[in-house]
Amino acid sequence: FRAPLLDELYDQYGGRQPALDLDIEYSDNSEIGFVYSADNVLSDTDSLNFRIMYFAINVDYEIPSLTSESQNPMPNARYANRASNDRDGVELELEYANQHMYSTLTYSTIDGEDNTGKELWYLPADKLSL
């Protein structure tokens, strides 16, 4: 869970009312993965590690900020428990090491949509590193 921040509870942006009735955000997280490790793969002194993980996150009672006068007329609070979202993604790690070198390849991606079916714009970008 995530409790409301003080800034969210007492914010009075543009003359809006504070959001003293904010509830806690809840999330259900699930992960499943596979890990593989091996020594002496290409030589007598090397090792290989591989990990792949799939995760799914469901957030309820999300606390977004809404300042649009047409969607949230004054003096309504800027923050409210008015949303939910679903996210899922994959993380991949591949490591190889021997007596002369060490290398790591990582990749992660996450996608998600809110309760109206719109893609979440605030998720981190896909990441690939070597």
Beta strands, then each sheet from edge to edge (+ up, - down):
strand 1: 26-39
strand 2: 47-62
strand 3: 83-97
strand 4: 102-114
strand 5: 127-129
sheet 1: 1+ 2- 3+ 4- 5+
end
